[in-house]
């Protein structure tokens, strides 16, 4: 029986066209789904659109459309981009689908009837873009702690979910399942910033489980508003016509409604697929999936997903993409200029497992020209051309081996296990690096064996055939492994070398290769100016005037202890511009306060490598002890930027 594998993206909000950072999530999830299919798993991959809420209602009004007309258009755009980028979903879910609405209504009523939901009134602060209520103490510098935008007072009748009823069970589950939240930095952030009471922050999983066992665990969870009565664009509460279901309870339910969940009796598909093996989503919506979603599932007496992976952001340069900043790149528009597979390769390769990635047109060109055109495209064309020129298009295994064959064959033999290992860890960028090590080694093998010289000696024809056969085996295995990441390119390579798709990990290769007579150029070199979209010219930034400080001696400088550390936890300090970081510096853990809340969120800081001044005298601010200082650079406009080591060096390393 095939292994079941159910994977989802977060559904995309229909407030507008998704940029390349949003599209990355669909491409990433597609690569995982395709790889699992190649391994023989019975994969179900679901994606879709989140279509309700006040923000959509407002956007529709601005466009002079009904909310349904508006979301129909945006959902069509999103689906079109996913299709263009070769996203191989099995179902495209929409929260305006009739079966979803019916499921949400049944779940809401079930929660109400079993006492998990009660009616009250809410007075607080509301962030429309995030569809979230906040208390004054939760704000950061008076703004939404999630997106940093303005909040407005709101007062209305609402239904509330008793989150505390399931809080202990949630802590227990997270502590007992180390792989439930990935990466580890996301787990620390969720536990410390949103779930655990202050006295339990920093406790080990073992300590948290013990506290759950003896009934002493405490959390900071508050009851959650799960309905709205001041707008109408949402799933109606069928037993109270004044209310629509809170958008996050509505949206999160898609993961089960889309595969046939029903409180009155679920489908065979649901019984087969649930629980999800992986939810893939952006770190900005992790809180909803780590706290709200598991608690809703517990209230339904349903299993929790096996893994929730919160990927980082794909930044434009050093900034988040924003229409207001004019720095948005759209995947479909870029694909029109450089090709779909170049975009797929770029976003998959440039997004680290835990940290933010970076996209600029210069970087896109660099990857296309180096990794794709030079390394892969050149390898394929050289190999096919030499097979045609020297062997009439057919290369066979002859058994005439050379000194460098064993090393090359070893790379070929082990590339699958290396790629598969990284894919199991959801480290897609690392998996691509492992695959490209094969292509780079193949190019080196050509230089080592010099087929053009072998072709000049008739007595070495069998050796020449062996060399080109080995190269074609490498391309055969490499192209098959490339299929999840760059499906069209993999198909083209297999056609070029006369091979077919086959089960990954298989050691069986054809006995001879008959290559195409007319090798194609897979990738052409490009320049950034050829793919740029016209943007308004920005004002030239004047050169900064430097005001020098008095000179110091090397002895003065030597008194400063500068070391590298990693931020393992971070939280905003109420009613201030401060962030409270916990920084691991070698075998020490330092508590540090930094006035950088206007420049970095607590979420962004977790996992970052920083430079720390370690020998400052401790001082107390806002009732919190600060034992050092994180080093930042400051631009003329007051923007702060963390100073970090260029390479990944161990915590505690000193600056020389």
N, C-alpha and C positions, 0 to 999 in steps of 0.2 A: 504493500500500500504506500502511495506517495506521501511524503511529508507535507502537511498543510502549512501554508505561510500566508498570513493576512497582514498586509501593510497598508498604511494610509498616510496621506499628507493632512495637514490642517486645511480645512476648506477656506478658500480665498474670499475675502470680503469684497462685496460688489459695490464699493464706493467709487471705483474707477479702474483704469487699465493697470495691471500689475507690471512693475518694473523688473529688471533682470534679477534683482535680489530675491523678489518673490518667486520668479520663475525657476530660480536655482533649486528651490525645495522640490518642485515637481520633477526636475531632471535628476536630482540626487535620488529621490525615492524610486524613480523609474530605473536607474542603474542597479539599485538593490534588487528590485523586483525581477528585472531581466536576468541578473546573475543567478538568483534562486531558481528561476525557470530553467536556466542552462544546467543547473545542478540536478534537475529532475523533480523539483518541488512542485506541488499543486498550489500555485500562487493566485491570490486574489488581491488586486491593487485598486484601492478606491481613493478618488480625489473628488473635488467639486467646489461648490460655492456656498458662502454664508450670505443670505440675502435679506435678512430682516434688521430692524433697529431704527432708532431715531436718525442716525446719520444718513442712512439710505433714504428715509422719508424726506429729509431736508434736501439731499442732492437731487432727488426726483422733482421736487417742487421748483428748485432752481432751473432745472432743465425743461420745465413745463410739461412733465410727463407724470403719469400715474406711477406709484412705486413698482408695480408689476411690469409695466412697460420699460421702466428704467433698468431693473435688474435683468430682464430678458436680454436687453442689449449688452449689458456688461458681462453677463454669464456667457453669452455667445462669443464675445471677444476673448474671454479667458480660455474657454474651451478651444477656440481657434488657435490661440498661442500654444496651448499644451499639444494640440495635434501637430502643429507646425514643427515643434521641437521634438517630435517622435516620442511623446510620453505615452507609454503602452498601458494605460489604465484599463481595468476591467469594468469599472462603473464610474460615471461622472455624476455625482450626487448633487442635488439642489435642495436647499431647505424650503423652497416653495413647492416641492413635490407633494402630491396629495398624501401619499403613504407616510411621508415624514411628518407632516402636520398632524395626522391622525395619531401617530405614535407618540409625539410630544404631548398631545392633549391627554392621552391615556396615562402617560408617566406622571404628568403634573397632578392629575386627579388621584392617582395611586399614592403619591407622596402626601397629598392632603388628607386622604382617608386614613392613612396609617400614622398620622400625627407628625410627620416630618416638616410639613408646611403649615404656617398659621398666618392669619391676616392681621396686619397692624398698619401703622403709618410711618413714613420715613421723612426725616428732615436732615439734609446733609448737603454735600457738595458733589456735583456730577460732572464727569468728563465725557462729553459726547463722542469724540473719536474712539475712546476705549470702551464706551458703553459701561462705565463703572462708577459706582458711588464710593466716596471717600469721606472719612472724618477729618477734622482740622489737623489732628495729630499725625495723620498718615501722609499729609502733603509734604512735598519737598520744596522749600522756598516758595510756599504758597501755591504750588502747581501740582498737577497730576504726577504721582511718583512713577508711573509707567512711561508716559510719553512726554512729560515736561510741559504740557500745554495748559491753558487756562481751564479752571473749573468754575461752575456756576451753582449758586444755591438752588436747591430743588426740594420741594415738599409735596408728598403725594401719598395716597393710600397704596399699600403694596402687600404682597405675600412674601414671607420670609422662610428660608430653609434653616432648620436647626443644625448648623454645622458641628457644634460641640458634641452632639450625640455620637458622631462617628470619628471624632478627632483622635482619640486614643488608638482606635483600630488603624487609622491612617498612619500614625507615627510607627506603630508596630510593623505594619506592612513595609514601609520604606526602610526601616532599620533591618528587617529580616531578609530583604531582597536587594542586595548591593547593586544589581544590574537594572533595577527598575527605572532609575533615572540616570541617563547618560548625557554628557560627561559628568564626572564626579563633581566638578565645580558648580554645575547646575543644581545638583543635589544639595550641596552645602548652602547655596544661595537660597533655595526654597525653604529649607529647614530653618535657617537662621533668620531670614528676613520676613517670612510670612507664616510659619507654622509654629515653631517652638517658643514657649515663654522664655524670657530673658535668662532665667536661671538654668535653663537646659541647653542654651546655645553652646556649641563646641563639644558637647558630650559625644562619646563614641556610640556606635550602634549597640554595642553590648550594654552600655550604661542606659541607653534609652529603652532597650528591651526590658531590662531589670526594673526600670521605673514604671513601665507599662504593667509588668507582672504584679508589682506591689501597690499599684494604684496611685502613685505619686506624680505621674506625668502631668504636665500642664502645657497648654498651648495658648496662642494669642488669637485663635480663630473667633470671629464674630459671626452672628447669624447673617445669612446672605440674602439680599433682596433678589427675588426670583420672578417678579412681575412688574409691569409698568402700567400706569393708567392715564398718562398725559399725552400719549400718542397711540396710533392705531396700527402702524405697520409692523405686525408681528403675528405669531401664532395665537389665536384667541383662546383664552381660558374658557372652556365650553360651559362651565357651571357658574361663571361670573363675567358677564359681557363687558364690564368696565375695564377688564384687564387683558393685557397680552403678556405672553411668557417672556421673561428676561432673555435677552439674545444669547447669553452664554449657555443657559440650560437648553435652549433651542438648538444652538449650533453644535454643542458637544454631543448631543444625542445622535447626530448623523452617523457616527461610527457604528451604531447598532441598528438604527432604523433602516439604514441603507442595505443591510444584509438580512432583514426580515425579523428583527426583534419585535415582539408584541407582549405586553404584560399579561395578556390573556392566553398566550400560547405562541411560541416563536416557531419560525420556519426551520426546515431541515438545513437550509443554508446557514442560518445563524448558529444552529447547534454544531455544525461542522467547523465554522470559521472562528467563532469567538472562543477565547479571548484573542484580541489582536496580538500579533507577534511584535510589531513595532509601530508606534505612532511617530511620525516625523513632523516636526514643527519648529518654528522659530523661537528663539529664546525669549522674545517679547510676549509670547502667549503661554509660556511654560507654567506660570502660576495657575492658570485656569485648568490645565491638563494634569497638574500634579496634586492640586488640592480639591478643586470643585468636582472634576470628572470622577476621580476615584470614590469620592464620597457619594456622588449620585449613584454610581454602580453598586456601592455597598448597600445603599438604601433599596436598590432593586434586587439585592441578593444575587448579583452577577459577579463573575470573576473579573479581576482587574487586568488590564493589558500587561503583557510580559515586560515591555520596555517602552519608555517614552524618551525619545532622543531630541534634545533641544539644540538645534544648530545655531551657529552665530550669524552675524550679518555680513552681507557682501557690500562693502563700503565703496563709494566713489572717491578715490584718493583716500583722504582721512575722514571724510564726512559720510553721514547717512544720506542716502538718496532722497531728494525732496523736490517736488515741482517748484516750491517757492524759491529754492536755491538754484534752480535751472540746471541741475546736475544729474538728471534722470537718464538712464540708458535702458532701452527696451530690447528684450531678447529677440523678438521677431524682426525688428528693424535692423538690428545688428546682423542677424542671420542672413538678411537679404544682401548684405555687403560682403560677409566673410564666409557664409555657409553655416548650415545648422550644426554640423559636427564640430566645427571650430568653436562655436559658442558652447556646445555641450562640454567639449574637452576643457575649455577655459574655466568655466564656472566650477566644474568638478575638481579640477586640479588646483585652483587658487583658493579654495575654501578649506582651511585647516579643520581638524576634528573638533577643536574646542574654542579656537580664537576666531576673531573676525577676519574675513578675507578682503581682498582689494581688487577693484576693477577699474582700469583706465584703458583708453583706446591704445595707448602706447604698449601696455602690457599685453593686450589682446594680440597686437601685431607681433610682439616679441615671441609669444608662445606659438603663434601660427608659423612664424618663419623659422624658429629654432626646433621646437619639438615635433611639429607636424611636417613642415616642408623639408627641413634638413635631415632630421633623424629618421622619421617614418617614411615620408614620401620618397626621399632619395634612396632609402634602402630598398623599397619595393621596385622602383624603376631600374636601379642598377642590377638587381638580381634577375629580374625578368629580361632585361636587355642582354645581359651576359649569357643567360640560358639560350636565348634566341641566336645570338651572334656566334657563340662557341659550340653549342650542342644542338642546333637546329630546333630548339624549343622544348627538348625533352631531357630531364635530368633523372638519373637512376642511382640507386644505392649500389656501390661497387665493392665496398669493404676496404678500399685503399685509404687507410687513415693516416693522419699526420699528427704532429706533436701538439698542436693547439686544439684538436678536435674534442678531446676529453673535457677541457674546461668549458668550451662552448656548449657541448651536449649536456653538461651538468647544469648550466643555466637554463637550457630548454626544459630539462627534466623537472626542475624544481620551481619553475615560474608559477605554475598553477597553484601549488600549495601556498606560496608566498602571497599571491593575489587573493586567494580564498581566505586566508587567515585575516588579512586586513579587511576584507568585505564582511566577515563575521563580526568584526569589531566596529563596523560602520565607518571605517576610516578609508573612504573612497579615494581621497587624494593620495594617500599612501599606497593604495592598491594600484593606482595609475603609475606611480613612481616605480613600483615593483615590475609592472609590465614593460615600462619604457627601459628598464635595465636590460631586458632581453633585446629590444631593438637596438640599443646602443652597443650591446655586446656583439650583435650581428654585424654592425658596421665595422667594429674593430676586427672581427673575424675576416672580413673581406680584405682589410689592410694586411692582416697577418698571412693570409693564404695567397694573395696576389693572383687571382684567376687569370688576369690578362697575360701574366708571364707563363702560367701553366699552359695556356692555349697555344703558345708558340712552340711547344714541345709535344709532338705526337705521342711519345712514350708516356706522357703524363695525362693522357686523356681521361683515363679511369679516375685518377686523382681529382681532376677538374670536375668530373661528374659528381664525385662524392662531395666535394666542397659546395657546389651549387645545390645539390640535393639537401645537404645539411642546412643551408640558408633557407631553402623553401620549406623544410620542416619547421624551422623557427618561425617563418612567416605564417605558416598554416596554424600552428598552435597560438601564436601571438594574435592573429586576426580573429580566431575563435574566442579568445579571451577578451578581445576588444569589443565584441558585439554588444555587451550591456552598456558600454560607455559611448561608443560611436558606431551605431548600427549600420548606417549607410556606408561608411568608410570600410568597416569590416567586410561587408558584402562585396565591395569593389575589390578589395585585396584578394579575397577568396576567388573571385572571378579572374583576376589577373594571373594567379598562380595555378588555376585549374583545380582548386580544392572546393570542398563543400562544408557547410556547418556540421559540427559533430559534437558529441558530448564532451564537455570540458573535463579535464583530468584524465581523459583516455590516452593511453600510450600508443594506441594503434594508429599508424600513419600509412599512407599509400606507398606503394613500392616505387612509383615513379610519378613525376609531375610533368604535365604538358601545359606550358604557360601560353598566355595569349600572344598572338603575333604582333599586336600593336599596343605596347604598354602605354598607359595613360599617366599624365601628371596629376597626382591626387590633390596636391595643395600648391597654390601659387603664392609667392611672396607678396606681402602687402605693406603699405605705408599708412601711418595713422592719419595723415592728411587726406587720404583717399576715402576714409570711412567716417570722418568726423561729421557730426550734425552741426549746423550753424547755430551758434549761441551768441547772445549779446556780448559785446566787448566789455570786459570789466576794466574799471579804472586801474591804472598802473599804481602799484603800491610803492610809495617812496622808500628809498633806502633808509634804514634805521640809523639814527644818530646814537653813537655809543658814548656813554659817560663813564670814563674809567674810574675805578676805585684805586686807593693807594696800593702800591706794590707790596707783596708779601714775600717772605723767604720760603724756600722749600721746606724748612723746618715748620713754618706756620701751616703750610698745606698738609704736612705729614701728620699733624694733630687730628685731622678730620678722618674719621673711620667711615668709609663709603663701602657698602657691600650690596650684593645682589640678593633680592628676596622675591618671594611669590606671595601675592595676596590670596589667602585661602578663605577669607570671609570678609564681608563688607556690609555696612548698613548706614543709612542716612541718620544724622543726628537731628532730632526734632527742632524745628524753628531755627535753623541755622544753615550756613553754607558748608557745613562740615560733613565729611564722610569718616566713619570710624572703621579703619581697616585692621584686620588681623594678618600680620605678615610673617611668613616663615623665613627666617634668615639662618641658614645652617641648622644647628641643633637648638636654636632659640626661636621663640614666637613672640613678636612684639605687637603691642597695642599702639596704633598710631592714628592721630587725628589730622586730616588734611582739608584745607579750605578749597576743595575742588568740585563741590556738588553742582556748581553751575556748568561744569565742563565734562563731568563723567557721572554716570549713574552707578549706584552700588552694584547693580547687575553687571555692568561693563567691567568693573574693577576686578571681580573675582577671577582668579587664574592668571592675571597679568604679571609679568616679570617687571620689577621696579628696582630703582637704585635708592638705597636708604642711608641716611646719615644716622649711624647707630650710637654715637657717643655724646649725644646732647643730654643735658640733665632732664629727667622726667618732669612733666608739669601736668596739672589737671585743668581741663576745660570742660564746661558743661557737665561736671561731675564724672568725667571719664579721664583716665590717665593716658597721656600720650608719651611714648618712650622713644620717639625718634621722628624723623622727617623724611617724607618721600620727595625725591628731587624731580622738579618740573622745569620746563622751559616756558618763558612767557613772551608772546609776540607783542608788537606795539599796540594792538587793539585790546590787549588784556587777555587774550586766549591762552589757556594753559595746556601744555602737552607733556605727558609723562616721558621721562628719560628712561629708556630701556636698552639692555645690551643687544647688539645686532645678532649675536649667535646665542644658542641655547646653552648657557653655562650653569653649573650647579649653584643652588642657593647657598649663600654664605661666602661666595667668591668675593675677594676684595678688588677694588678698583686701583689700578697701578698708574 
